Amino acid sequence: MSAENSFLMVLKDFSSEQLDEFLAFFKENGLLPVNLKAMLTPVTVHWDSLKLHDELMKEHTEMYSHK
């Protein structure tokens, strides 16, 4: 995934069940997946969108580089 075409989705106040339903809706309706997803936390609430994007790109790269 390149930075040029990586979309970022930030979620807030979703319960686990709501998050599952939300993500299932994307899949069931053939919507394009969003690879970079984050729940707003007490730490990330203070980050700007560029920092959050960079951190998620690092995590995504680490997770998928071991495959």
MOPAC internal coordinates of N, CA, C and O (Angstrom, degrees):
PM7 1SCF
backbone

  N    0.0000 0     0.00 0     0.00 0    0    0    0
  C    1.4580 1     0.00 0     0.00 0    1    0    0
  C    1.5192 1   108.14 1     0.00 0    2    1    0
  O    1.2310 1   120.83 1   -53.59 1    3    2    1
  N    1.3037 1   116.03 1   126.41 1    3    2    1
  C    1.4577 1   119.37 1   178.92 1    5    3    2
  C    1.5257 1   110.11 1   -93.03 1    6    5    3
  O    1.2310 1   120.98 1   -23.66 1    7    6    5
  N    1.2964 1   115.73 1   156.34 1    7    6    5
  C    1.4630 1   120.93 1  -179.57 1    9    7    6
  C    1.5236 1   111.30 1   -64.92 1   10    9    7
  O    1.2310 1   120.38 1   152.52 1   11   10    9
  N    1.3309 1   116.88 1   -27.48 1   11   10    9
  C    1.4551 1   119.91 1  -177.04 1   13   11   10
  C    1.5210 1   112.73 1   -66.34 1   14   13   11
  O    1.2310 1   119.92 1   148.83 1   15   14   13
  N    1.3348 1   117.75 1   -31.17 1   15   14   13
  C    1.4619 1   119.46 1  -176.60 1   17   15   14
  C    1.5295 1   112.10 1  -120.18 1   18   17   15
  O    1.2310 1   120.63 1  -150.93 1   19   18   17
  N    1.3125 1   116.40 1    29.07 1   19   18   17
  C    1.4628 1   119.99 1   179.80 1   21   19   18
  C    1.5260 1   109.84 1  -101.75 1   22   21   19
  O    1.2310 1   121.31 1   -68.27 1   23   22   21
  N    1.3103 1   115.10 1   111.73 1   23   22   21
  C    1.4545 1   120.61 1   178.20 1   25   23   22
  C    1.5206 1   109.42 1   -84.59 1   26   25   23
  O    1.2310 1   120.83 1   -25.23 1   27   26   25
  N    1.3133 1   116.02 1   154.77 1   27   26   25
  C    1.4525 1   122.97 1  -177.79 1   29   27   26
  C    1.5205 1   108.95 1  -123.72 1   30   29   27
  O    1.2310 1   120.96 1   -49.82 1   31   30   29
  N    1.3262 1   115.78 1   130.18 1   31   30   29
  C    1.4602 1   120.92 1   176.57 1   33   31   30
  C    1.5263 1   107.84 1  -120.30 1   34   33   31
  O    1.2310 1   120.78 1   -54.21 1   35   34   33
  N    1.3362 1   116.10 1   125.79 1   35   34   33
  C    1.4616 1   121.55 1   178.52 1   37   35   34
  C    1.5264 1   107.59 1  -113.42 1   38   37   35
  O    1.2310 1   121.01 1   -52.02 1   39   38   37
  N    1.3131 1   115.67 1   127.98 1   39   38   37
  C    1.4603 1   122.06 1  -177.29 1   41   39   38
  C    1.5252 1   109.21 1  -116.39 1   42   41   39
  O    1.2310 1   121.45 1   -29.87 1   43   42   41
  N    1.3351 1   114.84 1   150.13 1   43   42   41
  C    1.4654 1   119.40 1  -179.60 1   45   43   42
  C    1.5257 1   109.20 1  -141.55 1   46   45   43
  O    1.2310 1   121.16 1   -41.11 1   47   46   45
  N    1.3068 1   115.39 1   138.89 1   47   46   45
  C    1.4688 1   122.66 1   173.96 1   49   47   46
  C    1.5252 1   114.17 1    60.31 1   50   49   47
  O    1.2310 1   120.15 1  -145.20 1   51   50   49
  N    1.3223 1   117.32 1    34.80 1   51   50   49
  C    1.4585 1   121.72 1   173.70 1   53   51   50
  C    1.5197 1   108.63 1   -93.51 1   54   53   51
  O    1.2310 1   120.48 1   -46.97 1   55   54   53
  N    1.3098 1   116.70 1   133.03 1   55   54   53
  C    1.4622 1   118.82 1   170.16 1   57   55   54
  C    1.5312 1   106.79 1   -75.69 1   58   57   55
  O    1.2310 1   120.55 1   -11.83 1   59   58   57
  N    1.3070 1   116.56 1   168.17 1   59   58   57
  C    1.4560 1   120.65 1   178.49 1   61   59   58
  C    1.5294 1   110.45 1   -59.03 1   62   61   59
  O    1.2310 1   120.80 1   137.51 1   63   62   61
  N    1.3200 1   116.07 1   -42.49 1   63   62   61
  C    1.4703 1   120.86 1   179.62 1   65   63   62
  C    1.5314 1   110.87 1   -65.09 1   66   65   63
  O    1.2310 1   120.03 1   137.54 1   67   66   65
  N    1.3158 1   117.54 1   -42.46 1   67   66   65
  C    1.4657 1   120.89 1   179.51 1   69   67   66
  C    1.5255 1   110.83 1   -64.24 1   70   69   67
  O    1.2310 1   120.86 1   140.12 1   71   70   69
  N    1.3193 1   115.97 1   -39.88 1   71   70   69
  C    1.4598 1   119.94 1   179.04 1   73   71   70
  C    1.5235 1   110.23 1   -63.74 1   74   73   71
  O    1.2310 1   120.26 1   134.58 1   75   74   73
  N    1.3239 1   117.12 1   -45.42 1   75   74   73
  C    1.4688 1   120.75 1   177.92 1   77   75   74
  C    1.5219 1   110.86 1   -58.46 1   78   77   75
  O    1.2310 1   120.28 1   134.99 1   79   78   77
  N    1.3220 1   117.07 1   -45.01 1   79   78   77
  C    1.4701 1   121.61 1  -179.85 1   81   79   78
  C    1.5303 1   111.07 1   -64.43 1   82   81   79
  O    1.2310 1   120.54 1   137.79 1   83   82   81
  N    1.3114 1   116.58 1   -42.21 1   83   82   81
  C    1.4587 1   121.74 1   179.96 1   85   83   82
  C    1.5262 1   110.89 1   -61.70 1   86   85   83
  O    1.2310 1   120.60 1   132.39 1   87   86   85
  N    1.3206 1   116.46 1   -47.61 1   87   86   85
  C    1.4609 1   120.23 1  -179.18 1   89   87   86
  C    1.5264 1   111.32 1   -68.85 1   90   89   87
  O    1.2310 1   120.25 1   144.14 1   91   90   89
  N    1.3269 1   117.13 1   -35.86 1   91   90   89
  C    1.4700 1   121.05 1   176.58 1   93   91   90
  C    1.5224 1   110.10 1   -62.92 1   94   93   91
  O    1.2310 1   120.26 1   142.15 1   95   94   93
  N    1.3411 1   117.10 1   -37.85 1   95   94   93
  C    1.4616 1   120.82 1   178.21 1   97   95   94
  C    1.5245 1   110.71 1   -58.42 1   98   97   95
  O    1.2310 1   120.10 1   136.47 1   99   98   97
  N    1.3180 1   117.42 1   -43.53 1   99   98   97
  C    1.4654 1   121.64 1   178.02 1  101   99   98
  C    1.5233 1   109.81 1   -57.73 1  102  101   99
  O    1.2310 1   121.05 1   130.13 1  103  102  101
  N    1.3084 1   115.60 1   -49.87 1  103  102  101
  C    1.4610 1   120.83 1  -176.31 1  105  103  102
  C    1.5275 1   111.15 1   -65.61 1  106  105  103
  O    1.2310 1   120.32 1   133.20 1  107  106  105
  N    1.3154 1   116.99 1   -46.80 1  107  106  105
  C    1.4671 1   122.09 1  -176.64 1  109  107  106
  C    1.5263 1   112.74 1   -64.98 1  110  109  107
  O    1.2310 1   120.35 1   152.66 1  111  110  109
  N    1.3173 1   116.94 1   -27.34 1  111  110  109
  C    1.4559 1   120.91 1  -176.83 1  113  111  110
  C    1.5236 1   113.16 1  -102.71 1  114  113  111
  O    1.2310 1   120.67 1  -168.07 1  115  114  113
  N    1.3152 1   116.32 1    11.93 1  115  114  113
  C    1.4591 1   120.85 1   175.46 1  117  115  114
  C    1.5121 1   114.72 1    65.27 1  118  117  115
  O    1.2310 1   120.43 1  -154.88 1  119  118  117
  N    1.3296 1   116.78 1    25.12 1  119  118  117
  C    1.4587 1   119.97 1   177.47 1  121  119  118
  C    1.5183 1   109.78 1   -76.05 1  122  121  119
  O    1.2310 1   120.84 1   -31.82 1  123  122  121
  N    1.3030 1   116.01 1   148.18 1  123  122  121
  C    1.4589 1   119.68 1   179.50 1  125  123  122
  C    1.5251 1   109.83 1   -61.76 1  126  125  123
  O    1.2310 1   120.36 1   -41.34 1  127  126  125
  N    1.3186 1   116.91 1   138.66 1  127  126  125
  C    1.4637 1   118.93 1   178.97 1  129  127  126
  C    1.5309 1   111.66 1   -69.44 1  130  129  127
  O    1.2310 1   121.35 1   -30.78 1  131  130  129
  N    1.3062 1   115.03 1   149.22 1  131  130  129
  C    1.4611 1   121.35 1   174.01 1  133  131  130
  C    1.5185 1   105.69 1  -108.21 1  134  133  131
  O    1.2310 1   120.47 1   -68.99 1  135  134  133
  N    1.3249 1   116.70 1   111.01 1  135  134  133
  C    1.4629 1   120.95 1  -174.64 1  137  135  134
  C    1.5181 1   113.59 1   -72.97 1  138  137  135
  O    1.2310 1   120.44 1   149.61 1  139  138  137
  N    1.3189 1   116.77 1   -30.39 1  139  138  137
  C    1.4610 1   120.46 1  -177.51 1  141  139  138
  C    1.5188 1   109.62 1  -104.83 1  142  141  139
  O    1.2310 1   121.54 1   -77.55 1  143  142  141
  N    1.3200 1   114.65 1   102.45 1  143  142  141
  C    1.4643 1   121.02 1  -179.64 1  145  143  142
  C    1.5197 1   108.53 1  -123.66 1  146  145  143
  O    1.2310 1   121.07 1   -37.47 1  147  146  145
  N    1.3355 1   115.55 1   142.53 1  147  146  145
  C    1.4589 1   119.58 1   178.74 1  149  147  146
  C    1.5211 1   109.48 1  -145.28 1  150  149  147
  O    1.2310 1   121.58 1   -37.12 1  151  150  149
  N    1.3100 1   114.58 1   142.88 1  151  150  149
  C    1.4586 1   120.78 1   169.54 1  153  151  150
  C    1.5269 1   106.28 1   -90.01 1  154  153  151
  O    1.2310 1   120.80 1   -43.74 1  155  154  153
  N    1.3038 1   116.07 1   136.26 1  155  154  153
  C    1.4568 1   120.40 1   176.41 1  157  155  154
  C    1.5248 1   108.49 1   -67.43 1  158  157  155
  O    1.2310 1   120.47 1   -51.69 1  159  158  157
  N    1.3102 1   116.70 1   128.31 1  159  158  157
  C    1.4670 1   122.55 1  -178.49 1  161  159  158
  C    1.5277 1   109.39 1  -125.72 1  162  161  159
  O    1.2310 1   119.99 1    -8.71 1  163  162  161
  N    1.3258 1   117.63 1   171.29 1  163  162  161
  C    1.4705 1   119.38 1   176.30 1  165  163  162
  C    1.5336 1   112.42 1   -59.37 1  166  165  163
  O    1.2310 1   119.65 1   154.19 1  167  166  165
  N    1.3206 1   118.26 1   -25.81 1  167  166  165
  C    1.4685 1   121.22 1   177.67 1  169  167  166
  C    1.5222 1   110.60 1   -81.73 1  170  169  167
  O    1.2310 1   120.56 1   128.45 1  171  170  169
  N    1.3399 1   116.53 1   -51.55 1  171  170  169
  C    1.4653 1   119.72 1  -173.35 1  173  171  170
  C    1.5287 1   113.30 1   -72.86 1  174  173  171
  O    1.2310 1   120.00 1   162.32 1  175  174  173
  N    1.3103 1   117.60 1   -17.68 1  175  174  173
  C    1.4657 1   119.90 1   179.79 1  177  175  174
  C    1.5338 1   111.41 1   -61.30 1  178  177  175
  O    1.2310 1   120.31 1   157.05 1  179  178  177
  N    1.3213 1   117.02 1   -22.95 1  179  178  177
  C    1.4643 1   121.42 1  -178.52 1  181  179  178
  C    1.5238 1   113.06 1   -94.01 1  182  181  179
  O    1.2310 1   120.01 1   177.01 1  183  182  181
  N    1.3112 1   117.59 1    -2.99 1  183  182  181
  C    1.4660 1   121.71 1  -179.52 1  185  183  182
  C    1.5217 1   109.71 1   -88.69 1  186  185  183
  O    1.2310 1   120.96 1   -33.80 1  187  186  185
  N    1.3227 1   115.76 1   146.20 1  187  186  185
  C    1.4581 1   117.73 1   170.98 1  189  187  186
  C    1.5256 1   108.36 1   -81.17 1  190  189  187
  O    1.2310 1   120.70 1    -9.56 1  191  190  189
  N    1.3039 1   116.26 1   170.44 1  191  190  189
  C    1.4687 1   120.20 1  -174.23 1  193  191  190
  C    1.5277 1   112.28 1   -63.94 1  194  193  191
  O    1.2310 1   119.73 1   149.03 1  195  194  193
  N    1.3232 1   118.11 1   -30.97 1  195  194  193
  C    1.4624 1   120.05 1   179.29 1  197  195  194
  C    1.5247 1   111.47 1   -68.89 1  198  197  195
  O    1.2310 1   120.38 1   138.24 1  199  198  197
  N    1.3242 1   116.88 1   -41.76 1  199  198  197
  C    1.4638 1   119.67 1   178.10 1  201  199  198
  C    1.5263 1   110.20 1   -65.05 1  202  201  199
  O    1.2310 1   120.20 1   134.97 1  203  202  201
  N    1.3263 1   117.22 1   -45.03 1  203  202  201
  C    1.4581 1   120.44 1   178.81 1  205  203  202
  C    1.5273 1   110.28 1   -59.98 1  206  205  203
  O    1.2310 1   120.22 1   134.30 1  207  206  205
  N    1.3084 1   117.19 1   -45.70 1  207  206  205
  C    1.4623 1   121.75 1   178.48 1  209  207  206
  C    1.5260 1   110.56 1   -58.44 1  210  209  207
  O    1.2310 1   120.34 1   132.46 1  211  210  209
  N    1.3264 1   116.96 1   -47.54 1  211  210  209
  C    1.4752 1   120.62 1  -179.59 1  213  211  210
  C    1.5236 1   111.74 1   -60.95 1  214  213  211
  O    1.2310 1   120.07 1   136.50 1  215  214  213
  N    1.3190 1   117.47 1   -43.50 1  215  214  213
  C    1.4637 1   120.94 1   179.96 1  217  215  214
  C    1.5300 1   111.21 1   -64.99 1  218  217  215
  O    1.2310 1   120.37 1   138.63 1  219  218  217
  N    1.3195 1   116.91 1   -41.37 1  219  218  217
  C    1.4659 1   120.18 1   178.64 1  221  219  218
  C    1.5197 1   111.58 1   -67.82 1  222  221  219
  O    1.2310 1   120.00 1   143.64 1  223  222  221
  N    1.3284 1   117.61 1   -36.36 1  223  222  221
  C    1.4691 1   120.58 1   175.97 1  225  223  222
  C    1.5276 1   110.21 1   -62.01 1  226  225  223
  O    1.2310 1   120.37 1   137.58 1  227  226  225
  N    1.3328 1   116.90 1   -42.42 1  227  226  225
  C    1.4647 1   120.54 1   177.84 1  229  227  226
  C    1.5257 1   110.65 1   -61.19 1  230  229  227
  O    1.2310 1   120.54 1   132.75 1  231  230  229
  N    1.3354 1   116.58 1   -47.25 1  231  230  229
  C    1.4671 1   120.31 1   179.66 1  233  231  230
  C    1.5221 1   111.38 1   -61.67 1  234  233  231
  O    1.2310 1   120.87 1   136.03 1  235  234  233
  N    1.3154 1   115.93 1   -43.97 1  235  234  233
  C    1.4611 1   120.52 1  -178.82 1  237  235  234
  C    1.5288 1   110.16 1   -62.36 1  238  237  235
  O    1.2310 1   120.60 1   135.63 1  239  238  237
  N    1.3263 1   116.46 1   -44.37 1  239  238  237
  C    1.4736 1   121.25 1   179.28 1  241  239  238
  C    1.5173 1   110.62 1   -61.78 1  242  241  239
  O    1.2310 1   120.05 1   136.21 1  243  242  241
  N    1.3279 1   117.50 1   -43.79 1  243  242  241
  C    1.4566 1   121.34 1  -179.97 1  245  243  242
  C    1.5212 1   111.00 1   -64.44 1  246  245  243
  O    1.2310 1   120.14 1   136.99 1  247  246  245
  N    1.3217 1   117.33 1   -43.01 1  247  246  245
  C    1.4655 1   120.90 1  -178.14 1  249  247  246
  C    1.5159 1   112.14 1   -64.18 1  250  249  247
  O    1.2310 1   120.52 1   139.19 1  251  250  249
  N    1.3337 1   116.61 1   -40.81 1  251  250  249
  C    1.4554 1   119.79 1  -172.89 1  253  251  250
  C    1.5229 1   113.79 1   -96.90 1  254  253  251
  O    1.2310 1   119.97 1   174.71 1  255  254  253
  N    1.3202 1   117.65 1    -5.29 1  255  254  253
  C    1.4690 1   119.39 1   178.23 1  257  255  254
  C    1.5319 1   111.24 1   -80.69 1  258  257  255
  O    1.2310 1   119.83 1   166.88 1  259  258  257
  N    1.3221 1   117.93 1   -13.12 1  259  258  257
  C    1.4574 1   121.85 1  -178.92 1  261  259  258
  C    1.5063 1   113.11 1   -92.31 1  262  261  259
  O    1.2310 1   120.30 1  -177.47 1  263  262  261
  N    1.3171 1   117.04 1     2.53 1  263  262  261
  C    1.4671 1   120.05 1  -179.21 1  265  263  262
  C    1.5042 1   111.05 1   -81.35 1  266  265  263
  O    1.2310 1   120.10 1   180.00 1  267  266  265

